[in-house]
């Protein structure tokens, strides 16, 4: 068993979703990042101020990655242009890079058999140089659903090379919507997804509205700070809007409409 220790983690995490993380690397990375902003000689006030800088730096990097995903167009190189273009349109750039690797790896799969059962096609494929490894994948032509034996999708949250092989064989041009998790979608940060919960008058509703406005303002900060002319226009616009909102809020408050 000790000689096969490299397989221990895979066996334990076989059907557990872990977003690609199998160690404490993320926690260690966060601790190392925080260390750059904190020292043992700092007072409580300095510690709090530096932690706020850490959060701002994280949010800024996240915003830059989000803008890159929204505005950049990756180069199509796999040959399965339709599927690759659809993947680029639904996944963030970081996840798309991993998905693209799975599309490329379809060339290492060999078709063993293909059977039809009513409207379902059952494919049996094997890995190149691993003839003992055979995977069955079923595709419902009427439903568009894909059933599979491997646990890759459960662990990583995006389709594996076996699924893409079947999509290619069936001339499918888009990834089935059920296989695209919301957490990996390009529009996952869209504030419109919370619109049905904004109207709540409770503290939770207030926090949702506050968070949505905070997220929506990030792009304003990034673009408005690029040039002095843009900064002045953004600042004047924010001040004008704040004055209008304060007047409207006071009118609601005086009229007994607070919290609506």
C-alpha atoms as a printed R data frame, in Angstrom:
    type eleno elety resid chain resno       x      y       z
1   ATOM     1    CA   UNK     A     1   0.000  0.000   0.000
2   ATOM     2    CA   UNK     A     2   2.833  2.389   0.814
3   ATOM     3    CA   UNK     A     3   4.335  1.908  -2.647
4   ATOM     4    CA   UNK     A     4   0.979  3.046  -4.089
5   ATOM     5    CA   UNK     A     5   0.689  6.075  -1.803
6   ATOM     6    CA   UNK     A     6   0.348  8.435  -4.767
7   ATOM     7    CA   UNK     A     7  -3.093  6.983  -5.335
8   ATOM     8    CA   UNK     A     8  -4.375  7.469  -1.811
9   ATOM     9    CA   UNK     A     9  -5.699 11.004  -2.296
10  ATOM    10    CA   UNK     A    10  -7.385 10.086  -5.576
11  ATOM    11    CA   UNK     A    11  -9.157  7.141  -3.995
12  ATOM    12    CA   UNK     A    12 -10.356  9.190  -1.035
13  ATOM    13    CA   UNK     A    13 -11.530 12.115  -3.198
14  ATOM    14    CA   UNK     A    14 -12.956  9.964  -5.962
15  ATOM    15    CA   UNK     A    15 -16.453 11.467  -5.921
16  ATOM    16    CA   UNK     A    16 -15.845 14.637  -3.894
17  ATOM    17    CA   UNK     A    17 -15.919 18.049  -5.549
18  ATOM    18    CA   UNK     A    18 -12.800 19.969  -4.513
19  ATOM    19    CA   UNK     A    19 -12.437 22.563  -7.306
20  ATOM    20    CA   UNK     A    20  -9.000 21.237  -8.191
21  ATOM    21    CA   UNK     A    21  -7.566 21.694  -4.681
22  ATOM    22    CA   UNK     A    22  -6.237 18.615  -2.903
23  ATOM    23    CA   UNK     A    23  -3.979 20.236  -0.301
24  ATOM    24    CA   UNK     A    24  -4.061 23.227   2.033
25  ATOM    25    CA   UNK     A    25  -2.329 25.296  -0.669
26  ATOM    26    CA   UNK     A    26  -5.069 27.927  -0.762
27  ATOM    27    CA   UNK     A    27  -4.895 28.550   3.015
28  ATOM    28    CA   UNK     A    28  -1.104 28.616   2.894
29  ATOM    29    CA   UNK     A    29  -1.242 31.060  -0.010
30  ATOM    30    CA   UNK     A    30  -3.587 33.369   1.890
31  ATOM    31    CA   UNK     A    31  -1.361 33.265   4.975
32  ATOM    32    CA   UNK     A    32   1.724 34.081   2.904
33  ATOM    33    CA   UNK     A    33  -0.107 36.975   1.251
34  ATOM    34    CA   UNK     A    34  -1.287 38.401   4.593
35  ATOM    35    CA   UNK     A    35   2.289 38.201   5.938
36  ATOM    36    CA   UNK     A    36   3.354 40.793   3.374
37  ATOM    37    CA   UNK     A    37   1.047 43.333   5.004
38  ATOM    38    CA   UNK     A    38   1.478 42.489   8.686
39  ATOM    39    CA   UNK     A    39   4.279 42.396  11.239
40  ATOM    40    CA   UNK     A    40   4.501 41.307  14.837
41  ATOM    41    CA   UNK     A    41   5.283 44.899  15.857
42  ATOM    42    CA   UNK     A    42   1.999 46.271  14.485
43  ATOM    43    CA   UNK     A    43  -0.616 47.641  16.832
44  ATOM    44    CA   UNK     A    44  -4.247 46.543  16.655
45  ATOM    45    CA   UNK     A    45  -5.086 49.659  14.626
46  ATOM    46    CA   UNK     A    46  -2.275 49.002  12.144
47  ATOM    47    CA   UNK     A    47  -3.305 45.353  11.893
48  ATOM    48    CA   UNK     A    48  -6.906 46.261  11.024
49  ATOM    49    CA   UNK     A    49  -5.772 48.862   8.488
50  ATOM    50    CA   UNK     A    50  -3.416 46.387   6.820
51  ATOM    51    CA   UNK     A    51  -6.069 43.682   6.712
52  ATOM    52    CA   UNK     A    52  -8.297 46.142   4.858
53  ATOM    53    CA   UNK     A    53  -5.458 46.605   2.370
54  ATOM    54    CA   UNK     A    54  -5.282 42.826   1.948
55  ATOM    55    CA   UNK     A    55  -9.012 42.660   1.158
56  ATOM    56    CA   UNK     A    56  -8.742 45.552  -1.304
57  ATOM    57    CA   UNK     A    57  -5.808 43.904  -3.067
58  ATOM    58    CA   UNK     A    58  -7.705 40.610  -3.344
59  ATOM    59    CA   UNK     A    59 -10.783 42.358  -4.718
60  ATOM    60    CA   UNK     A    60  -8.702 44.326  -7.205
61  ATOM    61    CA   UNK     A    61  -7.057 41.163  -8.552
62  ATOM    62    CA   UNK     A    62 -10.422 39.434  -8.727
63  ATOM    63    CA   UNK     A    63 -11.874 42.402 -10.636
64  ATOM    64    CA   UNK     A    64  -8.998 42.380 -13.133
65  ATOM    65    CA   UNK     A    65  -9.479 38.644 -13.745
66  ATOM    66    CA   UNK     A    66 -13.221 39.165 -14.183
67  ATOM    67    CA   UNK     A    67 -12.694 41.982 -16.700
68  ATOM    68    CA   UNK     A    68 -10.195 39.819 -18.564
69  ATOM    69    CA   UNK     A    69 -12.747 36.997 -18.782
70  ATOM    70    CA   UNK     A    70 -15.484 39.338 -19.974
71  ATOM    71    CA   UNK     A    71 -13.469 41.281 -22.556
72  ATOM    72    CA   UNK     A    72 -10.805 38.925 -23.903
73  ATOM    73    CA   UNK     A    73 -11.323 36.450 -26.754
74  ATOM    74    CA   UNK     A    74  -9.163 33.291 -26.592
75  ATOM    75    CA   UNK     A    75  -7.646 31.777 -29.723
76  ATOM    76    CA   UNK     A    76  -9.377 28.618 -30.952
77  ATOM    77    CA   UNK     A    77  -6.792 25.855 -31.468
78  ATOM    78    CA   UNK     A    78  -8.381 22.453 -30.792
79  ATOM    79    CA   UNK     A    79 -10.106 21.883 -34.131
80  ATOM    80    CA   UNK     A    80 -13.482 21.370 -32.430
81  ATOM    81    CA   UNK     A    81 -14.257 25.026 -33.062
82  ATOM    82    CA   UNK     A    82 -17.957 25.065 -32.191
83  ATOM    83    CA   UNK     A    83 -17.564 23.319 -28.841
84  ATOM    84    CA   UNK     A    84 -14.453 25.333 -28.007
85  ATOM    85    CA   UNK     A    85 -16.178 28.632 -28.834
86  ATOM    86    CA   UNK     A    86 -19.165 27.687 -26.692
87  ATOM    87    CA   UNK     A    87 -16.865 26.756 -23.803
88  ATOM    88    CA   UNK     A    88 -15.135 30.138 -24.129
89  ATOM    89    CA   UNK     A    89 -18.516 31.899 -24.028
90  ATOM    90    CA   UNK     A    90 -19.790 30.202 -20.860
91  ATOM    91    CA   UNK     A    91 -16.678 29.559 -18.726
92  ATOM    92    CA   UNK     A    92 -14.306 31.980 -17.035
93  ATOM    93    CA   UNK     A    93 -10.886 32.171 -18.674
94  ATOM    94    CA   UNK     A    94  -9.162 30.171 -15.942
95  ATOM    95    CA   UNK     A    95 -11.671 27.326 -16.112
96  ATOM    96    CA   UNK     A    96 -11.738 27.497 -19.919
97  ATOM    97    CA   UNK     A    97  -7.996 26.754 -19.938
98  ATOM    98    CA   UNK     A    98  -8.648 23.479 -18.074
99  ATOM    99    CA   UNK     A    99 -11.675 22.647 -20.219
100 ATOM   100    CA   UNK     A   100  -9.615 23.201 -23.354
101 ATOM   101    CA   UNK     A   101  -7.074 20.628 -22.162
102 ATOM   102    CA   UNK     A   102  -9.854 18.050 -21.918
103 ATOM   103    CA   UNK     A   103 -11.017 18.875 -25.453
104 ATOM   104    CA   UNK     A   104  -7.468 18.395 -26.743
105 ATOM   105    CA   UNK     A   105  -7.156 15.029 -24.968
106 ATOM   106    CA   UNK     A   106 -10.010 13.537 -26.998
107 ATOM   107    CA   UNK     A   107  -7.360 12.580 -29.592
108 ATOM   108    CA   UNK     A   108  -5.959 10.045 -27.082
109 ATOM   109    CA   UNK     A   109  -9.268  8.127 -26.951
110 ATOM   110    CA   UNK     A   110 -10.040  5.128 -29.143
111 ATOM   111    CA   UNK     A   111 -13.576  4.042 -29.999
112 ATOM   112    CA   UNK     A   112 -14.151  0.370 -29.154
113 ATOM   113    CA   UNK     A   113 -17.886  0.035 -29.756
114 ATOM   114    CA   UNK     A   114 -20.980  2.081 -30.423
115 ATOM   115    CA   UNK     A   115 -24.448  0.701 -29.682
116 ATOM   116    CA   UNK     A   116 -27.917  2.177 -29.967
117 ATOM   117    CA   UNK     A   117 -30.674  1.520 -27.430
118 ATOM   118    CA   UNK     A   118 -33.823  3.366 -28.517
119 ATOM   119    CA   UNK     A   119 -32.775  7.030 -28.552
120 ATOM   120    CA   UNK     A   120 -29.660  6.463 -26.452
121 ATOM   121    CA   UNK     A   121 -26.213  5.895 -27.910
122 ATOM   122    CA   UNK     A   122 -23.746  3.962 -25.740
123 ATOM   123    CA   UNK     A   123 -20.067  4.516 -26.500
124 ATOM   124    CA   UNK     A   124 -17.220  2.378 -25.164
125 ATOM   125    CA   UNK     A   125 -13.809  4.025 -25.416
126 ATOM   126    CA   UNK     A   126 -10.337  3.202 -24.198
127 ATOM   127    CA   UNK     A   127  -7.261  5.271 -23.394
128 ATOM   128    CA   UNK     A   128  -4.298  5.343 -25.759
129 ATOM   129    CA   UNK     A   129  -1.540  3.033 -24.420
130 ATOM   130    CA   UNK     A   130  -3.972  1.888 -21.690
131 ATOM   131    CA   UNK     A   131  -6.144 -0.742 -23.385
132 ATOM   132    CA   UNK     A   132  -7.255 -2.105 -20.035
133 ATOM   133    CA   UNK     A   133  -8.953  1.206 -19.190
134 ATOM   134    CA   UNK     A   134 -12.366  1.277 -20.818
135 ATOM   135    CA   UNK     A   135 -15.071  3.848 -20.132
136 ATOM   136    CA   UNK     A   136 -18.726  3.725 -21.163
137 ATOM   137    CA   UNK     A   137 -20.568  6.957 -21.942
138 ATOM   138    CA   UNK     A   138 -24.274  7.146 -22.839
139 ATOM   139    CA   UNK     A   139 -25.760 10.020 -24.816
140 ATOM   140    CA   UNK     A   140 -29.515 10.622 -25.061
141 ATOM   141    CA   UNK     A   141 -30.241 12.042 -28.484
142 ATOM   142    CA   UNK     A   142 -33.725 13.213 -27.525
143 ATOM   143    CA   UNK     A   143 -32.781 14.694 -24.133
144 ATOM   144    CA   UNK     A   144 -29.178 15.768 -24.783
145 ATOM   145    CA   UNK     A   145 -28.107 14.233 -21.454
146 ATOM   146    CA   UNK     A   146 -24.784 12.469 -21.017
147 ATOM   147    CA   UNK     A   147 -24.271  9.638 -18.540
148 ATOM   148    CA   UNK     A   148 -20.751  8.470 -17.748
149 ATOM   149    CA   UNK     A   149 -18.736  6.067 -15.623
150 ATOM   150    CA   UNK     A   150 -15.787  8.222 -14.619
151 ATOM   151    CA   UNK     A   151 -16.014 10.680 -11.706
152 ATOM   152    CA   UNK     A   152 -14.076 13.505 -13.355
153 ATOM   153    CA   UNK     A   153 -17.066 15.841 -13.587
154 ATOM   154    CA   UNK     A   154 -18.033 15.207  -9.969
155 ATOM   155    CA   UNK     A   155 -14.516 16.082  -8.809
156 ATOM   156    CA   UNK     A   156 -13.767 19.025 -11.098
157 ATOM   157    CA   UNK     A   157 -17.143 20.393 -12.135
158 ATOM   158    CA   UNK     A   158 -16.581 20.467 -15.914
159 ATOM   159    CA   UNK     A   159 -16.814 17.809 -18.682
160 ATOM   160    CA   UNK     A   160 -14.040 15.283 -19.178
161 ATOM   161    CA   UNK     A   161 -12.394 14.128 -22.409
162 ATOM   162    CA   UNK     A   162 -14.771 11.126 -22.619
163 ATOM   163    CA   UNK     A   163 -17.780 13.447 -22.725
164 ATOM   164    CA   UNK     A   164 -16.168 15.671 -25.338
165 ATOM   165    CA   UNK     A   165 -15.346 12.577 -27.407
166 ATOM   166    CA   UNK     A   166 -19.050 11.638 -27.447
167 ATOM   167    CA   UNK     A   167 -20.054 15.243 -28.242
168 ATOM   168    CA   UNK     A   168 -17.674 15.162 -31.203
169 ATOM   169    CA   UNK     A   169 -19.010 11.817 -32.405
170 ATOM   170    CA   UNK     A   170 -22.613 13.054 -32.135
171 ATOM   171    CA   UNK     A   171 -21.779 16.379 -33.825
172 ATOM   172    CA   UNK     A   172 -22.917 18.325 -30.747
173 ATOM   173    CA   UNK     A   173 -21.887 21.971 -31.064
174 ATOM   174    CA   UNK     A   174 -22.616 23.189 -27.515
175 ATOM   175    CA   UNK     A   175 -21.933 21.781 -24.064
176 ATOM   176    CA   UNK     A   176 -25.178 20.572 -22.399
177 ATOM   177    CA   UNK     A   177 -26.380 23.197 -19.968
178 ATOM   178    CA   UNK     A   178 -26.659 20.662 -17.137
179 ATOM   179    CA   UNK     A   179 -22.878 20.096 -17.322
180 ATOM   180    CA   UNK     A   180 -21.986 23.776 -16.880
181 ATOM   181    CA   UNK     A   181 -21.957 24.569 -13.166
182 ATOM   182    CA   UNK     A   182 -23.046 28.047 -12.144
183 ATOM   183    CA   UNK     A   183 -19.860 28.610 -10.113
184 ATOM   184    CA   UNK     A   184 -17.713 28.344 -13.270
185 ATOM   185    CA   UNK     A   185 -19.897 30.478 -15.552
186 ATOM   186    CA   UNK     A   186 -18.660 33.700 -17.066
187 ATOM   187    CA   UNK     A   187 -21.658 35.602 -15.691
188 ATOM   188    CA   UNK     A   188 -21.457 34.137 -12.187
189 ATOM   189    CA   UNK     A   189 -20.846 37.599 -10.729
190 ATOM   190    CA   UNK     A   190 -23.819 39.135 -12.510
191 ATOM   191    CA   UNK     A   191 -25.830 41.033  -9.908
192 ATOM   192    CA   UNK     A   192 -29.044 40.379 -11.862
193 ATOM   193    CA   UNK     A   193 -29.048 36.818 -10.492
194 ATOM   194    CA   UNK     A   194 -30.047 38.204  -7.081
195 ATOM   195    CA   UNK     A   195 -32.772 40.562  -8.305
196 ATOM   196    CA   UNK     A   196 -35.628 38.481  -6.859
197 ATOM   197    CA   UNK     A   197 -34.117 38.815  -3.365
198 ATOM   198    CA   UNK     A   198 -33.390 42.545  -3.409
199 ATOM   199    CA   UNK     A   199 -36.862 43.615  -2.348
200 ATOM   200    CA   UNK     A   200 -36.618 42.151   1.152
201 ATOM   201    CA   UNK     A   201 -37.018 44.624   4.013
202 ATOM   202    CA   UNK     A   202 -34.986 42.518   6.437
203 ATOM   203    CA   UNK     A   203 -31.299 42.937   7.227
204 ATOM   204    CA   UNK     A   204 -30.513 40.205   4.700
205 ATOM   205    CA   UNK     A   205 -32.183 42.245   1.962
206 ATOM   206    CA   UNK     A   206 -30.168 45.307   2.955
207 ATOM   207    CA   UNK     A   207 -26.919 43.319   2.871
208 ATOM   208    CA   UNK     A   208 -27.759 41.925  -0.580
209 ATOM   209    CA   UNK     A   209 -28.459 45.404  -1.947
210 ATOM   210    CA   UNK     A   210 -25.320 46.764  -0.309
211 ATOM   211    CA   UNK     A   211 -23.206 43.955  -1.766
212 ATOM   212    CA   UNK     A   212 -24.741 44.355  -5.233
213 ATOM   213    CA   UNK     A   213 -23.998 48.096  -5.293
214 ATOM   214    CA   UNK     A   214 -20.473 47.468  -4.025
215 ATOM   215    CA   UNK     A   215 -19.830 44.925  -6.781
216 ATOM   216    CA   UNK     A   216 -21.344 47.128  -9.479
217 ATOM   217    CA   UNK     A   217 -19.167 50.087  -8.405
218 ATOM   218    CA   UNK     A   218 -15.860 48.197  -8.809
219 ATOM   219    CA   UNK     A   219 -15.752 48.809 -12.542
220 ATOM   220    CA   UNK     A   220 -16.532 52.490 -11.984
221 ATOM   221    CA   UNK     A   221 -13.525 52.761  -9.654
222 ATOM   222    CA   UNK     A   222 -11.205 50.958 -12.057
223 ATOM   223    CA   UNK     A   223 -12.131 52.961 -15.153
224 ATOM   224    CA   UNK     A   224 -12.618 56.291 -13.380
225 ATOM   225    CA   UNK     A   225  -9.125 56.204 -11.890
226 ATOM   226    CA   UNK     A   226  -7.360 55.726 -15.251
227 ATOM   227    CA   UNK     A   227  -7.238 59.425 -16.255
228 ATOM   228    CA   UNK     A   228  -7.825 62.741 -14.526
229 ATOM   229    CA   UNK     A   229 -10.668 63.656 -16.889
230 ATOM   230    CA   UNK     A   230 -12.418 60.348 -16.232
231 ATOM   231    CA   UNK     A   231 -11.830 60.739 -12.503
232 ATOM   232    CA   UNK     A   232 -13.474 64.188 -12.435
233 ATOM   233    CA   UNK     A   233 -16.455 62.971 -14.463
234 ATOM   234    CA   UNK     A   234 -16.907 59.906 -12.248
235 ATOM   235    CA   UNK     A   235 -16.544 61.887  -9.019
236 ATOM   236    CA   UNK     A   236 -19.010 64.570 -10.119
237 ATOM   237    CA   UNK     A   237 -21.454 61.903 -11.218
238 ATOM   238    CA   UNK     A   238 -21.199 60.048  -7.891
239 ATOM   239    CA   UNK     A   239 -21.679 63.247  -5.869
240 ATOM   240    CA   UNK     A   240 -24.689 64.258  -7.970
241 ATOM   241    CA   UNK     A   241 -26.271 60.821  -7.642
242 ATOM   242    CA   UNK     A   242 -25.663 60.772  -3.882
243 ATOM   243    CA   UNK     A   243 -27.428 64.118  -3.456
244 ATOM   244    CA   UNK     A   244 -30.414 62.873  -5.474
245 ATOM   245    CA   UNK     A   245 -30.622 59.644  -3.478
246 ATOM   246    CA   UNK     A   246 -30.397 61.510  -0.151
247 ATOM   247    CA   UNK     A   247 -33.292 63.765  -1.131
248 ATOM   248    CA   UNK     A   248 -35.397 60.813  -2.251
249 ATOM   249    CA   UNK     A   249 -34.545 58.848   0.905
250 ATOM   250    CA   UNK     A   250 -35.561 61.771   3.129
251 ATOM   251    CA   UNK     A   251 -38.843 62.087   1.245
252 ATOM   252    CA   UNK     A   252 -39.570 58.388   1.794
253 ATOM   253    CA   UNK     A   253 -38.535 58.629   5.442
254 ATOM   254    CA   UNK     A   254 -40.734 61.625   6.122
255 ATOM   255    CA   UNK     A   255 -43.617 60.013   4.301
256 ATOM   256    CA   UNK     A   256 -43.442 56.790   6.273
257 ATOM   257    CA   UNK     A   257 -41.989 54.787   3.388
258 ATOM   258    CA   UNK     A   258 -38.741 53.838   5.063
259 ATOM   259    CA   UNK     A   259 -37.430 50.447   4.074
260 ATOM   260    CA   UNK     A   260 -39.530 50.111   0.899
